[in-house]
Amino acid sequence: MASSSEKTHSVARSNLLSFTTLVSTVTRFALTSGLLFAFAASAVGCDAPARDDAKASPKAAKVGAEAEATADDGPKFEVRVEAPSKAAPGKETLAKVHVEPRSPWHMNTEFPVALRIDAPSGVELVEAKQRKDDAERFDDDGLVFALPFTPTTKGAKRVTGEVDFAVCGDAACAPETVPVDFIVEVGCDTGSLC
């Protein structure tokens, strides 16, 4: 008859064997899953540059070329501010914030676009915050916010803010928040009174 310590040792050895078998099974599963994932990834073209079958499948070559063009052609959009360099105190002046997607991207017209502007002292804004319905233009090809402002004191005035928007491509959309700013020199025009 086995002693109590022999039974404990036998149970411990049995548990260790079960644990070793479990680790071995998990390791085999992980390796197999990794190989399956690598095979599946190569089958759908995730490693398109390394594959030589692009010639055999025009569709795969086109998708790979589009992905490379999107990644290598630079920014998905351009944000620019159209503003006068000079303005007269007390005279309403207009600046515009333009967002233009670059091909193959387009504006996401369902996105809640917004423009938030912080005016320095000496500049009054008609609207400090604008939304989709306030935009002068908002379609697949671009977004334009008109920004009327009135300088009230002389000197260089820096107007800053942010514009929120999203551009979309065939496979994804990219929401963006981009800073905008411009400087206007406020002074008297020659021949006019200040």
GROMACS elastic network, one bead per residue, 0.5 to 0.9 nm:
[ bonds ]
;  ai    aj funct       b0    kb
    2     5     6  0.81565   500
    2     6     6  0.59861   500
    2     7     6  0.65281   500
    3     6     6  0.52020   500
    3     7     6  0.63787   500
    3     8     6  0.87641   500
    4     7     6  0.51762   500
    4     8     6  0.62880   500
    4     9     6  0.86361   500
    5     8     6  0.50133   500
    5     9     6  0.60465   500
    5    10     6  0.85018   500
    6    10     6  0.60416   500
    6    11     6  0.86059   500
    7    10     6  0.50170   500
    7    11     6  0.61691   500
    7    12     6  0.85320   500
    8    11     6  0.51535   500
    8    12     6  0.60788   500
    8    13     6  0.85428   500
    9    12     6  0.50844   500
    9    13     6  0.60950   500
    9    14     6  0.85414   500
   10    13     6  0.51333   500
   10    14     6  0.61406   500
   10    15     6  0.86456   500
   11    15     6  0.61039   500
   11    16     6  0.85211   500
   12    15     6  0.50453   500
   12    16     6  0.60862   500
   12    17     6  0.85832   500
   13    16     6  0.50022   500
   13    17     6  0.61615   500
   13    18     6  0.86006   500
   14    17     6  0.51169   500
   14    18     6  0.62207   500
   14    19     6  0.86278   500
   15    19     6  0.60822   500
   15    20     6  0.85380   500
   16    20     6  0.60504   500
   16    21     6  0.85168   500
   17    20     6  0.50338   500
   17    21     6  0.61165   500
   17    22     6  0.85487   500
   18    21     6  0.51049   500
   18    22     6  0.61593   500
   18    23     6  0.87032   500
   19    23     6  0.61858   500
   19    24     6  0.85429   500
   20    23     6  0.51371   500
   20    24     6  0.61077   500
   20    25     6  0.85719   500
   21    24     6  0.50610   500
   21    25     6  0.61152   500
   21    26     6  0.86073   500
   22    25     6  0.50837   500
   22    26     6  0.61249   500
   22    27     6  0.85206   500
   23    26     6  0.51065   500
   23    27     6  0.60312   500
   23    28     6  0.85531   500
   24    27     6  0.51227   500
   24    28     6  0.61831   500
   24    29     6  0.85721   500
   25    28     6  0.51546   500
   25    29     6  0.60938   500
   25    30     6  0.85846   500
   26    30     6  0.60671   500
   26    31     6  0.85804   500
   27    30     6  0.50879   500
   27    31     6  0.61697   500
   27    32     6  0.84820   500
   28    31     6  0.51639   500
   28    32     6  0.59898   500
   28    33     6  0.84016   500
   29    32     6  0.50599   500
   29    33     6  0.58779   500
   29    34     6  0.84014   500
   30    33     6  0.50327   500
   30    34     6  0.60168   500
   30    35     6  0.85508   500
   31    34     6  0.50578   500
   31    35     6  0.61941   500
   31    36     6  0.85311   500
   32    35     6  0.50930   500
   32    36     6  0.60349   500
   32    37     6  0.84773   500
   33    37     6  0.59309   500
   33    38     6  0.84552   500
   34    37     6  0.50199   500
   34    38     6  0.60925   500
   34    39     6  0.85038   500
   35    38     6  0.50653   500
   35    39     6  0.60767   500
   35    40     6  0.85061   500
   36    39     6  0.50225   500
   36    40     6  0.60073   500
   36    41     6  0.84411   500
   37    40     6  0.50296   500
   37    41     6  0.59337   500
   37    42     6  0.84881   500
   38    41     6  0.50889   500
   38    42     6  0.61673   500
   38    43     6  0.85257   500
   39    42     6  0.52462   500
   39    43     6  0.61102   500
   39    44     6  0.88701   500
   40    44     6  0.64246   500
   40    45     6  0.87449   500
   40    46     6  0.88096   500
   41    44     6  0.54314   500
   41    45     6  0.63627   500
   41    46     6  0.52581   500
   41    47     6  0.71733   500
   42    45     6  0.50975   500
   42    46     6  0.55860   500
   42    47     6  0.57111   500
   42    48     6  0.75699   500
   42    51     6  0.79784   500
   43    46     6  0.76930   500
   43    47     6  0.87848   500
   44    47     6  0.83644   500
   44    48     6  0.85789   500
   44    60     6  0.83171   500
   45    49     6  0.86074   500
   45    51     6  0.78806   500
   45    60     6  0.68637   500
   45    63     6  0.86767   500
   45    64     6  0.76194   500
   46    49     6  0.85899   500
   46    64     6  0.86648   500
   47    50     6  0.56330   500
   47    51     6  0.66089   500
   48    51     6  0.52173   500
   48    52     6  0.81066   500
   48    53     6  0.86671   500
   48    54     6  0.75043   500
   48    60     6  0.79206   500
   48    61     6  0.78448   500
   48    64     6  0.61068   500
   49    52     6  0.78972   500
   49    54     6  0.87502   500
   49    64     6  0.77580   500
   51    54     6  0.67602   500
   52    55     6  0.71921   500
   52    56     6  0.84849   500
   53    56     6  0.51786   500
   53    57     6  0.66290   500
   53    60     6  0.85611   500
   53    61     6  0.85393   500
   54    57     6  0.52761   500
   54    58     6  0.64863   500
   54    59     6  0.82406   500
   54    60     6  0.59829   500
   54    62     6  0.86122   500
   54    64     6  0.85755   500
   55    58     6  0.62235   500
   55    60     6  0.85662   500
   55    61     6  0.69816   500
   56    60     6  0.86246   500
   56    61     6  0.86781   500
   57    60     6  0.53696   500
   57    61     6  0.64274   500
   57    62     6  0.87789   500
   58    61     6  0.50461   500
   58    62     6  0.61121   500
   58    63     6  0.86834   500
   59    62     6  0.51473   500
   59    63     6  0.62900   500
   59    64     6  0.86392   500
   60    63     6  0.52258   500
   60    64     6  0.61629   500
   60    65     6  0.85635   500
   61    64     6  0.51185   500
   61    65     6  0.60598   500
   61    66     6  0.85982   500
   62    65     6  0.50397   500
   62    66     6  0.61225   500
   62    67     6  0.85811   500
   63    66     6  0.51252   500
   63    67     6  0.61776   500
   63    68     6  0.86074   500
   64    67     6  0.51451   500
   64    68     6  0.61604   500
   64    69     6  0.85402   500
   65    68     6  0.50855   500
   65    69     6  0.59948   500
   65    70     6  0.85337   500
   66    69     6  0.50268   500
   66    70     6  0.61072   500
   66    71     6  0.85925   500
   66   104     6  0.88315   500
   67    70     6  0.52120   500
   67    71     6  0.62415   500
   67    72     6  0.85675   500
   68    71     6  0.51468   500
   68    72     6  0.58613   500
   68    73     6  0.80916   500
   69    72     6  0.52535   500
   69    73     6  0.54922   500
   69    74     6  0.87115   500
   70    73     6  0.56808   500
   70    74     6  0.74079   500
   70    75     6  0.85287   500
   70    76     6  0.78346   500
   70   103     6  0.86304   500
   70   104     6  0.76512   500
   70   105     6  0.88377   500
   70   169     6  0.88925   500
   71    74     6  0.67892   500
   71    75     6  0.85808   500
   72    75     6  0.87948   500
   73    76     6  0.84070   500
   74    77     6  0.88801   500
   75    78     6  0.73043   500
   75   101     6  0.87581   500
   75   102     6  0.73623   500
   76   100     6  0.88236   500
   76   101     6  0.59420   500
   76   102     6  0.52529   500
   76   103     6  0.75194   500
   76   104     6  0.82177   500
   76   105     6  0.63334   500
   76   106     6  0.88032   500
   76   167     6  0.74358   500
   76   168     6  0.88277   500
   76   169     6  0.89653   500
   76   174     6  0.88880   500
   77    99     6  0.69468   500
   77   100     6  0.54987   500
   77   102     6  0.50074   500
   77   103     6  0.85174   500
   77   105     6  0.77213   500
   77   106     6  0.86945   500
   77   167     6  0.75942   500
   78    98     6  0.79361   500
   78    99     6  0.57586   500
   78   100     6  0.52177   500
   78   101     6  0.63099   500
   78   102     6  0.72967   500
   79    97     6  0.72509   500
   79    98     6  0.56206   500
   79   100     6  0.65174   500
   79   101     6  0.87562   500
   79   163     6  0.88581   500
   79   178     6  0.77704   500
   79   179     6  0.89957   500
   79   180     6  0.79735   500
   80    96     6  0.83682   500
   80    97     6  0.59901   500
   80    98     6  0.53049   500
   80    99     6  0.67058   500
   80   100     6  0.85901   500
   80   180     6  0.76805   500
   81    95     6  0.70402   500
   81    96     6  0.57018   500
   81    98     6  0.61745   500
   81    99     6  0.89628   500
   81   180     6  0.71105   500
   81   181     6  0.73322   500
   81   182     6  0.70984   500
   82    94     6  0.86888   500
   82    95     6  0.55412   500
   82    96     6  0.50396   500
   82    97     6  0.63690   500
   82    98     6  0.76258   500
   82   182     6  0.85815   500
   83    86     6  0.87993   500
   83    93     6  0.86264   500
   83    94     6  0.68146   500
   83    96     6  0.64589   500
   83    97     6  0.85990   500
   83   182     6  0.70654   500
   83   183     6  0.82637   500
   83   184     6  0.77192   500
   84    87     6  0.69542   500
   84    93     6  0.79339   500
   84    94     6  0.76844   500
   84    95     6  0.69902   500
   84   182     6  0.89832   500
   84   183     6  0.85305   500
   84   184     6  0.65183   500
   84   185     6  0.86988   500
   85   182     6  0.85493   500
   85   183     6  0.68143   500
   85   185     6  0.60632   500
   85   186     6  0.86485   500
   86   156     6  0.89099   500
   86   183     6  0.86954   500
   86   184     6  0.52714   500
   86   186     6  0.57797   500
   86   187     6  0.73249   500
   86   189     6  0.89465   500
   87    90     6  0.89785   500
   87    91     6  0.73971   500
   87    92     6  0.85362   500
   87    93     6  0.69000   500
   87   150     6  0.86769   500
   87   151     6  0.73169   500
   87   184     6  0.66363   500
   87   185     6  0.62212   500
   87   187     6  0.64158   500
   87   188     6  0.78413   500
   87   189     6  0.81729   500
   88    91     6  0.56468   500
   88    92     6  0.83780   500
   88    93     6  0.84385   500
   88   150     6  0.85942   500
   88   151     6  0.70285   500
   88   152     6  0.83176   500
   88   153     6  0.87664   500
   88   154     6  0.79902   500
   88   185     6  0.84482   500
   88   186     6  0.54569   500
   88   187     6  0.52640   500
   88   188     6  0.54700   500
   88   189     6  0.66723   500
   88   194     6  0.79733   500
   89    92     6  0.83740   500
   89   122     6  0.88816   500
   89   150     6  0.71562   500
   89   151     6  0.50141   500
   89   153     6  0.57498   500
   89   154     6  0.64881   500
   89   186     6  0.61743   500
   89   187     6  0.64419   500
   89   188     6  0.71988   500
   89   194     6  0.71160   500
   90   150     6  0.59704   500
   90   151     6  0.58503   500
   90   152     6  0.52120   500
   90   153     6  0.79887   500
   90   194     6  0.86687   500
   91   149     6  0.85394   500
   91   150     6  0.57625   500
   91   151     6  0.68943   500
   91   152     6  0.81327   500
   92   148     6  0.66285   500
   92   149     6  0.56133   500
   92   151     6  0.72939   500
   93   147     6  0.83892   500
   93   148     6  0.56610   500
   93   149     6  0.53780   500
   93   150     6  0.58664   500
   93   151     6  0.78837   500
   94   146     6  0.69539   500
   94   147     6  0.56687   500
   94   149     6  0.62165   500
   94   150     6  0.85227   500
   95   145     6  0.85567   500
   95   146     6  0.61192   500
   95   148     6  0.62143   500
   95   149     6  0.77779   500
   96   144     6  0.66302   500
   96   145     6  0.56115   500
   96   147     6  0.55612   500
   96   148     6  0.82948   500
   97   115     6  0.86430   500
   97   143     6  0.80178   500
   97   144     6  0.55543   500
   97   145     6  0.51731   500
   97   146     6  0.65910   500
   97   147     6  0.75320   500
   97   163     6  0.83047   500
   97   180     6  0.78894   500
   98   142     6  0.73073   500
   98   143     6  0.58051   500
   98   145     6  0.67462   500
   98   146     6  0.88933   500
   99   107     6  0.87339   500
   99   141     6  0.88202   500
   99   142     6  0.55471   500
   99   143     6  0.50138   500
   99   144     6  0.64165   500
   99   145     6  0.88936   500
   99   163     6  0.87958   500
   99   165     6  0.84137   500
  100   106     6  0.82188   500
  100   107     6  0.79230   500
  100   141     6  0.64756   500
  100   143     6  0.66883   500
  100   144     6  0.87742   500
  101   104     6  0.80681   500
  101   105     6  0.56060   500
  101   106     6  0.53818   500
  101   107     6  0.63907   500
  101   140     6  0.83860   500
  101   141     6  0.65602   500
  101   142     6  0.64437   500
  101   167     6  0.66188   500
  101   168     6  0.87421   500
  102   105     6  0.54978   500
  102   106     6  0.72260   500
  102   141     6  0.88307   500
  103   106     6  0.71544   500
  103   169     6  0.85793   500
  104   168     6  0.84566   500
  104   169     6  0.61635   500
  104   170     6  0.79376   500
  105   140     6  0.89235   500
  105   141     6  0.88857   500
  105   167     6  0.60526   500
  105   168     6  0.52713   500
  105   170     6  0.78393   500
  105   173     6  0.87655   500
  106   109     6  0.88947   500
  106   139     6  0.86345   500
  106   140     6  0.51934   500
  106   141     6  0.59632   500
  106   142     6  0.76522   500
  106   166     6  0.85543   500
  106   167     6  0.53245   500
  106   168     6  0.53522   500
  106   169     6  0.66088   500
  107   110     6  0.87963   500
  107   111     6  0.85902   500
  107   138     6  0.81559   500
  107   139     6  0.66344   500
  107   141     6  0.61943   500
  107   142     6  0.61774   500
  107   143     6  0.77240   500
  107   165     6  0.77402   500
  107   166     6  0.60980   500
  107   168     6  0.61958   500
  108   111     6  0.56122   500
  108   139     6  0.81326   500
  108   140     6  0.67542   500
  108   165     6  0.75410   500
  108   166     6  0.53832   500
  108   167     6  0.52943   500
  108   168     6  0.59670   500
  108   173     6  0.75901   500
  108   174     6  0.89289   500
  108   175     6  0.88269   500
  109   112     6  0.80102   500
  109   113     6  0.83382   500
  109   132     6  0.88208   500
  109   138     6  0.70715   500
  109   139     6  0.62062   500
  109   140     6  0.66041   500
  109   165     6  0.88297   500
  109   166     6  0.81631   500
  109   167     6  0.87891   500
  110   113     6  0.85527   500
  110   166     6  0.88818   500
  111   132     6  0.85582   500
  111   164     6  0.88792   500
  111   165     6  0.65115   500
  111   166     6  0.62863   500
  111   167     6  0.89844   500
  111   175     6  0.81960   500
  112   131     6  0.71899   500
  112   132     6  0.63229   500
  112   164     6  0.77775   500
  112   165     6  0.70379   500
  112   166     6  0.86054   500
  113   130     6  0.84643   500
  113   131     6  0.58724   500
  113   132     6  0.53859   500
  113   135     6  0.88273   500
  113   143     6  0.88205   500
  113   163     6  0.74009   500
  113   164     6  0.51451   500
  113   166     6  0.76716   500
  114   129     6  0.71914   500
  114   130     6  0.55505   500
  114   132     6  0.64285   500
  114   134     6  0.89012   500
  114   135     6  0.86874   500
  114   145     6  0.89276   500
  114   162     6  0.81310   500
  114   163     6  0.56676   500
  114   164     6  0.50422   500
  114   165     6  0.69880   500
  115   128     6  0.78899   500
  115   129     6  0.56495   500
  115   130     6  0.50738   500
  115   131     6  0.65511   500
  115   132     6  0.89894   500
  115   145     6  0.74600   500
  115   161     6  0.73097   500
  115   162     6  0.58504   500
  115   164     6  0.64195   500
  116   127     6  0.88061   500
  116   128     6  0.58247   500
  116   130     6  0.65991   500
  116   131     6  0.89536   500
  116   160     6  0.85505   500
  116   161     6  0.53206   500
  116   162     6  0.53739   500
  116   163     6  0.64681   500
  116   164     6  0.86083   500
  117   125     6  0.84488   500
  117   127     6  0.82519   500
  117   128     6  0.50482   500
  117   129     6  0.64258   500
  117   130     6  0.87918   500
  117   147     6  0.89719   500
  117   159     6  0.71981   500
  117   160     6  0.57963   500
  117   162     6  0.66328   500
  117   163     6  0.86708   500
  117   180     6  0.84559   500
  117   181     6  0.87727   500
  118   125     6  0.88074   500
  118   128     6  0.68142   500
  118   159     6  0.62626   500
  118   160     6  0.53790   500
  118   161     6  0.55590   500
  118   162     6  0.89367   500
  119   122     6  0.81134   500
  119   123     6  0.58742   500
  119   124     6  0.69571   500
  119   125     6  0.70102   500
  119   128     6  0.79266   500
  119   149     6  0.89462   500
  119   157     6  0.84100   500
  119   158     6  0.75041   500
  119   159     6  0.51174   500
  119   160     6  0.66631   500
  119   161     6  0.83528   500
  120   123     6  0.58611   500
  120   124     6  0.83728   500
  120   157     6  0.66661   500
  120   158     6  0.66383   500
  120   159     6  0.63480   500
  120   160     6  0.83812   500
  121   124     6  0.79447   500
  121   151     6  0.89511   500
  121   152     6  0.85480   500
  121   153     6  0.83439   500
  121   157     6  0.82663   500
  122   150     6  0.84221   500
  122   151     6  0.57092   500
  122   154     6  0.77547   500
  122   155     6  0.88605   500
  122   157     6  0.76479   500
  123   149     6  0.67576   500
  123   150     6  0.56644   500
  123   152     6  0.57117   500
  123   153     6  0.74491   500
  123   157     6  0.75451   500
  123   159     6  0.83781   500
  124   127     6  0.89527   500
  124   148     6  0.89452   500
  124   149     6  0.56283   500
  124   150     6  0.51179   500
  124   151     6  0.62258   500
  124   152     6  0.72338   500
  125   128     6  0.59731   500
  125   147     6  0.77520   500
  125   148     6  0.65305   500
  125   150     6  0.65070   500
  125   151     6  0.87471   500
  126   147     6  0.76031   500
  126   148     6  0.59989   500
  126   149     6  0.60063   500
  126   150     6  0.81526   500
  127   130     6  0.66095   500
  127   147     6  0.74786   500
  127   148     6  0.78158   500
  127   149     6  0.84237   500
  128   147     6  0.86311   500
  130   133     6  0.79298   500
  130   134     6  0.56279   500
  130   135     6  0.73110   500
  130   145     6  0.78234   500
  131   134     6  0.53242   500
  131   135     6  0.67239   500
  131   145     6  0.89407   500
  132   135     6  0.55140   500
  132   138     6  0.75242   500
  133   136     6  0.83405   500
  133   138     6  0.88260   500
  134   137     6  0.87497   500
  134   145     6  0.72791   500
  134   146     6  0.84535   500
  135   138     6  0.63087   500
  135   143     6  0.71252   500
  135   144     6  0.58959   500
  135   146     6  0.70043   500
  136   143     6  0.76966   500
  136   144     6  0.54761   500
  136   145     6  0.54422   500
  136   146     6  0.61563   500
  137   142     6  0.71424   500
  137   143     6  0.53319   500
  137   145     6  0.70804   500
  138   141     6  0.77847   500
  138   142     6  0.58318   500
  138   144     6  0.65394   500
  138   145     6  0.87292   500
  139   142     6  0.55848   500
  139   143     6  0.66039   500
  140   143     6  0.83261   500
  140   167     6  0.88442   500
  143   165     6  0.85679   500
  151   154     6  0.77400   500
  151   157     6  0.82099   500
  151   184     6  0.89870   500
  151   186     6  0.68165   500
  152   186     6  0.83698   500
  153   186     6  0.69807   500
  153   187     6  0.80341   500
  154   157     6  0.83629   500
  154   185     6  0.75418   500
  154   187     6  0.51177   500
  154   188     6  0.80726   500
  155   184     6  0.83084   500
  155   185     6  0.56864   500
  155   186     6  0.50215   500
  155   187     6  0.65017   500
  156   183     6  0.65584   500
  156   184     6  0.57518   500
  156   186     6  0.59600   500
  156   187     6  0.86712   500
  157   182     6  0.82619   500
  157   183     6  0.54521   500
  157   184     6  0.53407   500
  157   185     6  0.62426   500
  157   186     6  0.71102   500
  158   181     6  0.69297   500
  158   182     6  0.57303   500
  158   184     6  0.65768   500
  158   185     6  0.88159   500
  159   180     6  0.82960   500
  159   181     6  0.54216   500
  159   182     6  0.54976   500
  159   183     6  0.62702   500
  159   184     6  0.80880   500
  160   179     6  0.73956   500
  160   180     6  0.57254   500
  160   182     6  0.67240   500
  160   183     6  0.88122   500
  161   178     6  0.85123   500
  161   179     6  0.57349   500
  161   180     6  0.52087   500
  161   181     6  0.62593   500
  162   177     6  0.63921   500
  162   178     6  0.54324   500
  162   180     6  0.54132   500
  162   181     6  0.83114   500
  163   176     6  0.80438   500
  163   177     6  0.56326   500
  163   178     6  0.54140   500
  163   179     6  0.64834   500
  163   180     6  0.70076   500
  164   175     6  0.74779   500
  164   176     6  0.57126   500
  164   178     6  0.66090   500
  165   174     6  0.84965   500
  165   175     6  0.58190   500
  165   176     6  0.54445   500
  165   177     6  0.66754   500
  165   178     6  0.85393   500
  166   173     6  0.65512   500
  166   174     6  0.53159   500
  166   176     6  0.56275   500
  166   177     6  0.85966   500
  167   172     6  0.86468   500
  167   173     6  0.56189   500
  167   174     6  0.53965   500
  167   175     6  0.65683   500
  167   176     6  0.79461   500
  168   171     6  0.77250   500
  168   172     6  0.57229   500
  168   174     6  0.61238   500
  168   175     6  0.85860   500
  169   172     6  0.54479   500
  169   173     6  0.61656   500
  169   174     6  0.84702   500
  170   173     6  0.83620   500
  187   194     6  0.79576   500
  188   191     6  0.81750   500
  188   192     6  0.64479   500
  188   193     6  0.68301   500
  188   194     6  0.58025   500
  189   192     6  0.55441   500
  189   193     6  0.78959   500
  189   194     6  0.84597   500
  190   193     6  0.83659   500
